[in-house]
């Protein structure tokens, strides 16, 4: 019995080591390709796998090896965080995330949470295809993600188009979502348009700042900052932080509809 447990433990450790090596190899590739947000996620996942392996390792030299590897990857992850923060503050940050057919792991949390902060107060969603049940569920999951995040969203605006075949079902489902959000002190405002084609998500943040007598921006009064995401029908997803803190996302039509 003890021997079986040891074999199973060794097998599990080998699996964790293999997974860590694969994830961290991907992290380095993404890092070298300047796809920093994706690489950071992979570094974090790989580091956690190495920590799991470290707890299971009995050999002291191997423990030292793992600690050195973990320290090195943690240092690089921290450098990426600092770089991304600096680039975003200067309005220079550009990032591209490619999603190919069959790819997994691109949840709303992974894609949108990096841009959700405590100052987020209002969100606009423009999507002509919030009609059918799976599209309504996707919108519901997006709203749930906002509620679970550490932000203060009080209003969500949705601009979509009518489902000519099942408009009553569409209206009824959106009314249920509105009531559910209202019970959580969030207002959902729904409008319909027959002329919209692009997909876009805009965030509004409450930023506290003042301008002193020397023209410098200092902490103080509130102002509003809007970030927008334009979602187009291309076979990739692009986030781009541009001047005035806007960014663009593009991904396949099949992923949205």
Residue pairs with C-beta under 8 A, 6 or more apart in sequence:
9 56
12 56
13 53
13 56
13 57
16 49
16 52
16 53
16 56
17 53
19 49
20 46
20 49
20 50
20 53
23 42
23 45
23 46
23 49
24 42
24 43
24 46
24 50
24 73
26 42
27 39
27 40
27 42
27 43
27 46
27 73
28 39
29 39
30 36
30 38
30 39
30 42
31 39
31 43
31 76
31 80
35 95
35 96
35 97
36 80
36 83
36 84
36 95
37 84
37 95
37 97
37 114
37 239
38 97
39 80
40 77
40 80
40 81
40 84
41 110
43 73
43 76
43 77
43 80
44 77
46 73
47 70
47 73
47 74
47 77
50 66
50 69
50 70
50 73
51 70
53 66
54 63
54 66
54 67
54 70
57 63
57 66
84 93
87 93
87 94
87 241
88 241
88 245
91 241
91 242
91 243
91 244
91 245
92 241
93 240
93 241
93 247
94 240
94 241
95 238
95 239
95 240
95 241
96 236
96 237
96 238
96 239
96 240
97 106
97 111
97 236
97 237
97 238
97 239
98 236
98 237
99 106
99 236
99 237
99 251
99 252
99 255
100 235
101 252
101 254
106 237
108 141
108 142
108 145
109 145
111 237
111 249
112 142
112 145
112 201
113 145
113 149
115 203
115 227
115 247
116 146
116 149
116 150
116 151
116 203
117 150
117 151
117 205
118 150
118 151
118 152
119 151
119 152
119 205
119 206
119 207
119 225
120 146
120 149
120 151
120 152
120 153
120 203
120 204
120 205
121 151
121 152
121 153
121 154
121 155
121 204
121 205
121 206
122 153
122 154
122 155
122 156
122 157
122 203
122 204
123 146
123 153
123 155
123 156
123 157
123 201
123 202
123 203
123 204
124 156
124 157
124 159
124 200
124 201
124 202
124 204
125 139
125 142
125 156
125 157
125 158
125 159
125 200
125 201
126 158
126 159
126 160
126 196
126 198
126 199
126 200
126 201
127 135
127 139
127 158
127 159
127 160
127 199
127 200
127 231
127 256
128 160
128 161
128 193
128 196
128 197
128 199
129 135
129 160
129 161
129 199
129 256
129 257
130 136
130 138
130 139
130 158
130 160
130 170
130 174
131 160
131 161
131 162
131 163
131 166
131 170
132 163
132 166
133 173
135 256
135 257
136 170
136 173
136 174
136 177
138 256
139 158
139 177
140 177
143 156
143 177
143 181
143 186
143 188
146 153
146 156
146 186
147 153
147 181
147 184
147 186
152 206
153 186
154 185
154 186
154 187
155 186
155 187
155 188
155 189
156 181
156 186
156 187
156 188
156 189
157 189
157 191
158 174
158 188
158 189
158 190
158 191
159 191
159 192
159 193
159 196
160 190
160 191
160 192
160 193
160 196
161 192
161 193
161 194
161 196
162 170
162 192
162 194
163 169
163 170
174 188
174 190
177 188
178 188
178 190
181 187
181 188
182 188
198 230
198 231
198 232
199 230
199 231
199 232
199 256
200 228
200 229
200 230
200 231
201 228
201 229
201 231
201 249
202 226
202 227
202 228
202 229
203 226
203 227
203 228
203 229
204 224
204 225
204 226
205 224
205 225
205 226
205 227
206 222
206 223
206 224
207 222
207 223
207 224
207 225
208 219
208 220
208 221
208 222
208 223
209 217
209 218
209 219
209 220
209 221
209 223
210 217
210 218
210 219
210 220
210 221
211 217
211 218
212 218
225 245
226 246
227 245
227 246
227 247
228 246
228 247
228 248
229 239
229 247
229 248
229 249
230 248
230 249
230 250
231 249
231 250
231 251
231 256
232 250
233 250
233 252
233 253
233 256
234 250
234 251
234 252
235 251
235 252
236 250
236 251
236 252
237 249
237 250
237 251
238 248
238 249
238 250
239 247
239 248
239 249
240 247
240 248
241 247
242 248
